[in-house]
């Protein structure tokens, strides 16, 4: 009976951690979710590459074609073998078919997919940290720092709309928060 109680407690802890990421993601990106003033698609790479790739792939799939070749880049290049567009990434496949028009995917769906990817990034980093033997608090801290700070939080999402780009905190404050969480997590806690 004691084993079942420990497993139930561990399950509740994991669910609480996932709920934390589910709350933190919209909290940090509230301007993007709840207003139309900010967009994740305003940075150079997002507007010139990603948006065009999403539109091209959506048009091809909705026309009943698999986009093997991209004729719009230089003299053309293989689109199916290009890693960056993520042609067969499950969330992108969902995105290609959810659009209401025949050839274009709406920017709001692209943004929701990107934000859901951040939630998944935090969740999988948490699972990896737990599998590597970190305690719950350290795993949550590692996932928070990885998904919302560093490259993902400041370079990728920090370029949107000039500076803080729809995030609740500026780049400097997010990095300071991530550093404080990581410093607190470095204290040795028993594994729960």
N, C-alpha and C positions, 0 to 999 in steps of 0.2 A: 504494500500500500504506500509506503514511503517513496518508492521509486516513481509511482504514478504522480504523487504530489510534487516531486522535484521536476518531472517532465512537464506537468501542467504549469508550474511556476516559470520554467524556462520558456515555454511557449508564450506565456503572457508577457514576459520580458521582451521577447523577439517582436511580438505584436506592438508593444509600446514603442519600441525603437522604430518600427516601420511607420507608426502613427506620427512619431516625432518628425520623420522626414516628410511625411505627407502634409504636415502643418508648416514645416519650415520652408518648403519649396514655394508655396504661394505667398508666404510671408515675405520672403526675400525678393520675389518677382511680382509683387502686387500691382505695380504700375503697369506692367505688361498685361497682366490678366484682367484687371478691372477698368483700365482706361484705354483709350485709343491714341493717347498722346505719345506713347513710347512703343518701340518695336525692336525685336531681336534681329530683324532683317535690314537694319540700317547700316550695319558695319560693312566694310568693303567686301570681305569674303562672302558674307551672307547674302548681300544684295546682288553681287556680280556672278557668283558661282552657284551657291546652294539654291537660291530661288530659281535660277535658270535650269539647273539640273532637275529640280522637282517638277517644273513645268514641262520640260522635255519628256521625262519619264512618264508623267501623268498622261500627256498627249498620246504617247506611244501605246501605253497599256490600254487606255480607253478606246484606241483605234484597233485594238486586237493584235498589236505587234509587241515583240520583245525588243527593247532598244539595244541592239547589238553594236551599233555604230553611231557616234555623235558627229554629224557633219558640220557642226557650227564652231568647232574649235580648230583653228589653223586650217589644215587641209582635211581634217577629220581624224578621229582616233577611236579606238575601241571603247565603247561606253560600258559594256557588260563586264569588262575586265578591270575597269577603273575602281579603285578601292574607295576613294573619297565620296562619291555620290551615294554609296551604300545602297545599290539598286535592290538587293534582296534582303536588306535589313527588315525584320518583321514590322517594325513601326512604320517604315517607309512604304512597305507594301500596303499596309492599312491606309496610309495617307493618300496613295495614288488612287484608291478606289472610293474614298469617302467624299471626294469633291462632288459638288452638285452640277457643275458644268462638264461638258464633254472633254475640254482640253486643258483646263486650268485648275490648279489647286489653290484654295483661298489662303492668304497669309495667316489668318488666325489659326487655321488647322496646323500649319507649319510650326507656329509658335507653341501651340499646345503640345505637339509632338516633341519639340525640343525640350520643353519643361518636364514632360513625362520622362524623357531620357535622363534628365538630371536626377529625378526621383529614383529611377532605376539604378543610376550610377551610385547614388548614396546607398541604396539597399544592397546592391551586390558587393560594394566595398565593405559594408557592415558584415555581410555573410562571410566574406573572405577573411576579415580580421578575426571573427569568431572561430573560423576553421583553423586559423593559425595560432589560436590559443590566447588571444587577448581577452581581457574581461569586457563586460558589457559597456562600461563607461568609456574605456579606451577605444572600443570598436565604434561606438557612436561618434566619438571625437575624430577618429581617423576618417570615417565616412563623411562627416561634416566638412572637415578640412579638404578632403579630396574632391568632393562634389561641388562645394560652394566657394572654395578659396583656390588659390594657386592658379594654374592654367585655366581651368574650367570657369572659375568665378571671376577672374580679373581680365584675362586676355580674351576669351571667347565671348562671354556675356558682358564684360566691362566695356567693350567698344560700342555697344549699342547706344545710340542717342547721345553721344558725347559724354564721356566720363562715367557717371554712375549707372547710366543706361537702364533705368527702370528698376534698379535694385534698391532695397531699403537702405543699404549702407554703401558708403563710398568704398573705393578699392582699398584705401589705406585702413579704414575702419574694419573692413572684412578681414584683411590680412592680420590686423592686430587681434581681432576676435579669434581667428583661427589659431594664432600663436598662443594666445591665452588658454584656449581649450586644449591644445596639444601639450602645453606645459603642465596643466592640471592633470591631464591624462597620463603623464609620465610617472606619476606617483603610483606605486604598486598597490593594486587593489586585489582582493581575492576574486577568483573567477566566479561569476554568478550565472 
